[in-house]
Amino acid sequence: MDTENFRTIQNKLYKKLDSHRFQHTLGVMYTCAAMAMVYGVDLEKAQLAGLLHDCAKCVSDKKKLKLCKKHKLPVSSLEKENPFLLHAKLGAYFAKKKYGVKDKEVLSAIRCHTTGKQAMTTLEQIVFIADYIEPMRSTAPHLDEIRRLAFQDLDKCTYEILKDTLEYLSQTPRNIDPATQKAFDYYSERNEKKHG
């Protein structure tokens, strides 16, 4: 994707997202780029996935449900109760249909950036982690440690983020997406094998 197309997407997003979300989006895009340089991932793909990861975030919950129904995107009972969870799934759809993204790995990275999933690709992990650690984030626990790990050990970093996420969500267990639990179990086992 050339610089011109990139700028066009940025300009479209500027109009679609509120200013806080747009600043977060830029932070994620730059963090994805930095991590891609460390881990040898295609820079353009990483930036594109970072730029579009929240492209459906500012759609109202009611409209998210309506659009998912219209475009035949599956909605779980958990997502029906918590439509804000649909922004990743809907974002992948928007990235393809509205922003012309054809790359399946980029679309998948957008789709799983909130819940994570088992056996993520390096690009998927980068977007998942960048969303959590970008410079504007300040409230997550162990953030300094997680930011350091992001550039040293992707699997351990993914595990720590999932662990903190599940701890936070355990206050309202019915809001835990099964994909997050499965991802945690997978990276927990992987981390155990690696670090004992």
ZALO-342715 format. One record per residue (C-alpha): residue number from 1; x, y, z. Coordinates in steps of 0.25 Angstrom, whole numbers, plus 2048, in hexadecimal, padded with zeros to 3 digits. Each point is the difference from the previous one (the first is absolute). Last residue first. Layout:
BEGIN
(r NUM (X Y Z))
...
END
This chain:
BEGIN
(r 196 (824 7A2 887))
(r 195 (804 80B 7F6))
(r 194 (7FD 7FB 7F3))
(r 193 (7F7 7F4 803))
(r 192 (7F9 809 80A))
(r 191 (7FE 80B 7F7))
(r 190 (7FA 7F7 7F5))
(r 189 (7F7 7FA 80A))
(r 188 (7FB 80E 805))
(r 187 (800 805 7F1))
(r 186 (7F6 7F5 7FD))
(r 185 (7F7 801 80C))
(r 184 (800 80F 7FF))
(r 183 (7FC 7FF 7F1))
(r 182 (7F5 7F7 804))
(r 181 (7FB 809 80B))
(r 180 (800 80C 7F6))
(r 179 (7F9 7F8 7F6))
(r 178 (7F5 7FC 80A))
(r 177 (7FD 80F 802))
(r 176 (7FF 804 80E))
(r 175 (7F4 80A 803))
(r 174 (7F9 7F6 808))
(r 173 (80C 800 80A))
(r 172 (7FD 80E 805))
(r 171 (80B 803 80A))
(r 170 (808 7F5 7F8))
(r 169 (802 809 7F5))
(r 168 (80B 807 807))
(r 167 (807 7F3 803))
(r 166 (7FD 7FB 7F2))
(r 165 (807 80D 7FA))
(r 164 (80C 7FF 809))
(r 163 (802 7F1 7FC))
(r 162 (7FE 803 7F1))
(r 161 (80A 80C 801))
(r 160 (80A 7F7 807))
(r 159 (7FF 7F5 7F6))
(r 158 (801 809 7F4))
(r 157 (80D 805 806))
(r 156 (805 7F3 803))
(r 155 (7FD 7FB 7F2))
(r 154 (806 80D 7F9))
(r 153 (80D 800 808))
(r 152 (80A 80B 800))
(r 151 (7FA 80D 7F9))
(r 150 (7F2 7FE 806))
(r 149 (806 7FB 80D))
(r 148 (805 80F 803))
(r 147 (7F2 805 7FE))
(r 146 (7FA 7F5 809))
(r 145 (80A 803 80B))
(r 144 (7FC 80F 7FF))
(r 143 (7F1 7FD 7FF))
(r 142 (7FF 7F7 80D))
(r 141 (7F2 804 802))
(r 140 (7F8 807 7F4))
(r 139 (7FD 80F 803))
(r 138 (80A 808 7F7))
(r 137 (7FD 7FD 7F1))
(r 136 (804 80C 7F8))
(r 135 (80D 7FA 7FC))
(r 134 (7FB 7F3 7FA))
(r 133 (801 7F4 809))
(r 132 (7F3 7F9 7FF))
(r 131 (7FC 803 7F1))
(r 130 (80F 7FD 7FD))
(r 129 (7FF 7F2 807))
(r 128 (7F4 7FB 7F7))
(r 127 (806 806 7F4))
(r 126 (80D 7FA 802))
(r 125 (7FA 7F3 804))
(r 124 (7F8 7FF 7F3))
(r 123 (80C 804 7F8))
(r 122 (809 7F5 807))
(r 121 (7F5 7F6 7FC))
(r 120 (7F6 7FC 80C))
(r 119 (800 7F2 805))
(r 118 (7F4 801 808))
(r 117 (7F8 80C 7FF))
(r 116 (800 80F 805))
(r 115 (7F3 806 805))
(r 114 (802 80E 7FC))
(r 113 (809 800 7F4))
(r 112 (7FA 7F3 7FA))
(r 111 (7F8 806 7F4))
(r 110 (80B 80B 7FD))
(r 109 (80B 7F5 800))
(r 108 (7F7 7F7 7F7))
(r 107 (7FE 80B 7F6))
(r 106 (80F 803 7FF))
(r 105 (803 7F1 7FF))
(r 104 (7F5 7FF 7F4))
(r 103 (806 80B 7F8))
(r 102 (7F5 806 7F7))
(r 101 (7FE 80E 807))
(r 100 (7F8 809 7F8))
(r 99 (7FC 80A 80A))
(r 98 (7F1 7FF 800))
(r 97 (7FE 7F1 7FD))
(r 96 (80C 7FA 806))
(r 95 (803 809 80B))
(r 94 (7F2 801 803))
(r 93 (7FE 7F1 802))
(r 92 (80C 7FF 809))
(r 91 (7FB 80C 808))
(r 90 (7F2 7F9 801))
(r 89 (808 7F4 807))
(r 88 (808 809 808))
(r 87 (7F5 80A 804))
(r 86 (7F6 7F4 804))
(r 85 (805 801 80F))
(r 84 (7F9 80D 801))
(r 83 (7F3 7F8 7FE))
(r 82 (800 7FA 80E))
(r 81 (7F3 7F8 803))
(r 80 (800 7FC 7F1))
(r 79 (80F 7FE 800))
(r 78 (7FE 7F6 80C))
(r 77 (7F5 7F9 7F8))
(r 76 (809 7FE 7F4))
(r 75 (7FF 809 7F3))
(r 74 (803 7FA 7F3))
(r 73 (802 80A 7F5))
(r 72 (7F5 7FF 7F5))
(r 71 (802 80E 7FB))
(r 70 (7F3 805 804))
(r 69 (800 7F9 80D))
(r 68 (80E 805 803))
(r 67 (7FC 80E 7FC))
(r 66 (7F4 800 809))
(r 65 (808 7FC 80C))
(r 64 (80A 80A 7FE))
(r 63 (7F5 80B 7FD))
(r 62 (7FB 7FD 80E))
(r 61 (80D 801 806))
(r 60 (803 80D 7FA))
(r 59 (80C 800 7F6))
(r 58 (80C 807 806))
(r 57 (808 7F3 801))
(r 56 (7FE 7FC 7F1))
(r 55 (80E 805 7FB))
(r 54 (807 7FA 80D))
(r 53 (80A 7F7 7FA))
(r 52 (801 809 7F3))
(r 51 (80D 807 803))
(r 50 (807 7F5 807))
(r 49 (7FD 7F6 7F5))
(r 48 (805 809 7F6))
(r 47 (80D 803 808))
(r 46 (803 7F2 802))
(r 45 (7FD 7FC 7F1))
(r 44 (809 80B 7FB))
(r 43 (80B 7FC 809))
(r 42 (800 7F2 7FC))
(r 41 (805 7F8 80D))
(r 40 (80E 7FF 803))
(r 39 (7FE 7FF 810))
(r 38 (807 80D 804))
(r 37 (7FC 809 7F4))
(r 36 (7F1 7FA 801))
(r 35 (800 805 80F))
(r 34 (804 80E 7FC))
(r 33 (7F5 800 7F5))
(r 32 (7F6 7FA 809))
(r 31 (803 80B 80A))
(r 30 (7FE 80B 7F6))
(r 29 (7F2 7FA 7FB))
(r 28 (7FC 7FE 80F))
(r 27 (803 80F 803))
(r 26 (7F9 804 7F3))
(r 25 (7F4 7F9 805))
(r 24 (800 805 80E))
(r 23 (801 80F 7FA))
(r 22 (7F4 7FC 7F7))
(r 21 (7F8 7FA 80C))
(r 20 (802 80D 808))
(r 19 (7FC 809 7F5))
(r 18 (7F3 7F9 7FD))
(r 17 (801 7F6 7F4))
(r 16 (7F9 801 7F2))
(r 15 (806 80D 7FB))
(r 14 (80E 7FD 804))
(r 13 (7FE 7F2 7FB))
(r 12 (7FE 805 7F2))
(r 11 (80C 809 800))
(r 10 (809 7F4 805))
(r 9 (7FB 7F7 7F5))
(r 8 (803 80B 7F6))
(r 7 (80E 802 806))
(r 6 (803 7F1 7FE))
(r 5 (7FB 800 7F2))
(r 4 (809 80B 7FD))
(r 3 (80C 7FA 807))
(r 2 (7FF 7F3 7F7))
(r 1 (7FA 7F3 804))
END
